[in-house]
Amino acid sequence: MNLSKNKWLKYKYLEHSSSLIPYLPRTKQFSHHNFLRMMDKYGQVIVKPIGGSRGRGVYQITNLGEDLYEIHIENRQLQFTGLNAAYRYLKEHVRYHRYMVQRLITRATVHGRPFDMRVIVQRRRHHSTWKVTGKVAKVVGHGYIVSNIERSNGKLMRVSSALSESSLRDMSKTMLKHKIKRVAIRSVKRLDRLFLGHRIYGLDIGLDQEGHVWIIEANLFPSRSHFRMLKDKSMYRRISSYIRG
C-alpha cells in the first residue's frame, strides 16, 4: 500500500507525539480481540479501511443495550443480537481489506446533523512556515454517518457559519477556530518528519459536544473541490497559489 494513503501508519506516527495524543481518538487495527475491547470500553466505534478514501466502506457500530447492536453503513442500519454476531457480519464484509477500529467521537451538530471540517495546511516552496490556507465545514447528509459530501449528499458551510448555527453556538468562535488551527499546524509539523518535502495536507478535524478538537485523519493529496464549490473562491485561489509555489 502507498504509505501516503495508509491511515494506520499516519495515526501511529501522530500518536508517538505526546502533544498530539489528547487530540487522537483511540484507534487499533481491526481484529476480534480489539473490536470486543473497544466496544466494551466505548460502546460506539467506527470500523474503516486503512487505505480507504471518500468515506467508502465505513461502518459505525453502536451498543443499543439488551445485547442488541446496530451497524450503520451508508444510510442503512442493521441490528444484531450479540456482539459476536455483529463482528461476524463485519468480518465477512471486510475480509479482503485491512481495517482499523476507532473510538467514535460524538461530533457537534448543525441543525441535528454531525459535522467536521476539512482544514488545508500548506507551505510555500523553499519555505518552512506552515499556514492554514483554507477550512470548510462538512455537514453529514440526512441518515448517513460520513461527512463526504458526494457520498452522503451533505452540505458545505463556512466554518464561522457552521459554528454559529451549531450545538456549540454558545462557545467562543474565535477560541474554537484558534484551537483548530493550533492542532492542525502541530499535526502537520509532526507529519513533515515522515513525509519529507511534502507541502500540502488536508486534515479532517472534528469538534465534540464539549468543543474538544479531534484529528479524524490526515490526507496528503486533498481535493480542492470543496473550496471550488463555495461561492467565495478566495480560499480556493489561495490554496492553488500555494500549490504553484
N, C-alpha and C positions, 0 to 999 in steps of 0.2 A: 504494500500500500504506500502511496505517496505520503511522505512524512508530513507535508503541509496540510493534508486532509485528515490526519489521524487525531481525532478528538481526545483519545485516551492519552496519547503522548503529550499533547499540549496541556491537558489537565494535570498530569503528573509533574510536568515541568513547573507549572504555576504553583502547584501545591508545595513544592520544595522552597518556596519563598514564604518565610514566616509572616511577612507583612501582607500577603495576599490570602492566606488561609481563611481569615474571617469572612472573605467575600466569595468563597468557593463552596457550592453545595456538595455535600459528601457524595462521592462517586466511587464505584467499584466496577471491575469487569463482571459482566453478566455470567452468573453460574447459579446452580441450585442453592448452594450454601449462602452466597452473597445476597441473592434475591430474598430468601427467607429472613436473613438477618436484618436487611434493610427494611423490609415490610414490617417486621416485628418492632423495629425501633421507631419508624416514622409513620407507618400507616398509609402513606401515599408515596409512590415513586414513579419516575419516568424511566422507561427502557428504550434506549435509542442506539442506532447503529454508530459504530466507532468511525466509519468512513462516510456517513450519510450527509445529505445536503437537502436544502429546501423543505425541511420538515417531513421528508419521506420516512415511513417505517417507524414512527414514534408512537409508543404505547404509554398510556397513563393507567396505573393500577391503584385502586382505592379499596381499603378495608371498610366495608359498609356495616360491619358488626354482625353478630349472629352467624359467624363463619361464612358470610357472604362476601364475595369480592367482585369488583367491577373492573373490566378492561375497556378503556376508551381508546379507539383508534379512528382517525379521521373524524367523521361525525356520527359514529356508531358506538353504542355501549353494549357490552356483553357481560352477563353475570355468571359466576361460578360458585359452587358450594365447595369450600375448602381451598386453601392456598396452593396445595399441590396440583389441583385441577387447573387453576389459573396458570401455574408455572408450566404445566404440560402443554397448554394451548400456546403460550409464548415460545416454548422450546420448539414446537412443531413449525411455527411461523418464522423463526429467526435462524433456523438451524444452519443455513448456508452462509451466514454472515457473522462477523464479530460485533457483539453488542456490549453496552455498558448500562449499569443501573444507577440512577441518580436520585437523590432525595428531591421530592417535589417541593418547589418553592411556591407558596400561595401568593401569586402576584397581585399587586394593586390593580384596581379595575377602573375602566371608563364606562359609565352607564352599565355597570354589571358585567362587563366583559374584560378579561385579563388583558394586560398589555405589557410589552417590554420595548426596549429601544435598540436600534442599530446605531452604534457610535463609530464613526470613522476617525482613525488616528493616523497621521502621516508625517513624514519629514521630507524636506527638500533634498534633492541630490547634493551630495557633498556637505550636508548639514547634519548635525547631531540632535537638534532640538525637535522634539515631537509636539505636534499640535493636533487638537481636536478640530477637524475641518468640517464635520457635519454630524448631526444627530437627528434622528426621527423616531417617533413613537409608532409601533405597530400594534394595532388593536385586533385581537383574535376575532374571527368571524363567528357568527351565532352557531352554537352546537359543536364547535371544534376546540382543540386544545393547543394547536400550534399557531404561532403568530406569523408564519409565512403567508404573505398577503394573497398570493395566487392560490395556494393550497386551501386556505380557509375562507377565502372571499372576505378577508378582513379589510381594515382601512388604515391609511396612513394619516398621522396628525403631527403637527409641530409639537415638540416636546413641551414647550410652555403651555400650549393649549390643552394637551393631554393631562398635564399635572393640574391645571386649573379646573378641569372637569372630572378629575379622578377621585378615588376614595382617599387620596392624600391631600385633598384641596386645602385642608386647614394647616398643612405644614408649609414652611418657607420654600418657595420655588427656587430662590437663589441658593439656599443651603443644599437642597436636593441636587440641583444641577452642578454645584461645586463638588459634591461627593462623587457624582457620576464621572465627572471629568478627572478627578484625582485618581480614582480606581482604574479608569481606562488608561491613563498615561502610565501608571505604575505597572499595569499588566503588560503593556507594550514594551516598556523598558526591560522587563524580565524576558519576554519572548525574543527580544532583539539579540539576546545572547545565544539563542538556539538557532534562529534564522538570520544569520549574519547578512547584512546588506539589504534586507527587505525594507521597503519604505512605506507600506500601507497595510493596515489591519482594519478589519471590521469586527467590532466586539458586539455581541448580543448581551445586553445588560438589563437585568430586571430589578424592580423595587418590590419588596414585600409589603404587607399591610401596615408595617411599622416604619416604612421608609428606609429600610436597610438595603444596601446595594448588593446585588449578586451578579457574579460573572457566569453567564449561562454557557457561552462558548466563544472561541476566537476564530475568525476566518482570515486567511492570508490573501484571498482573492475575492474580496467583497464586490458584489454587483453595485453599480451606480444607479440602477433602475429606480430604486425608492426615491432618490433625490431628483431624478428626471421627472417623476410623476407629480412632484409638488408644484403648486402654482408659482411660488417664489423659487427661481432657479439659481439663487446666489450660492447656496451650498454645493449644488451640482457643478457650478463653474469653478468654485474654489477647489473642490476635490480633483477635478480634471486638470486644473493648473498645476497642482502638486504632482500629479501623475506624470505630466510632461517634464517636470524637473524643478 
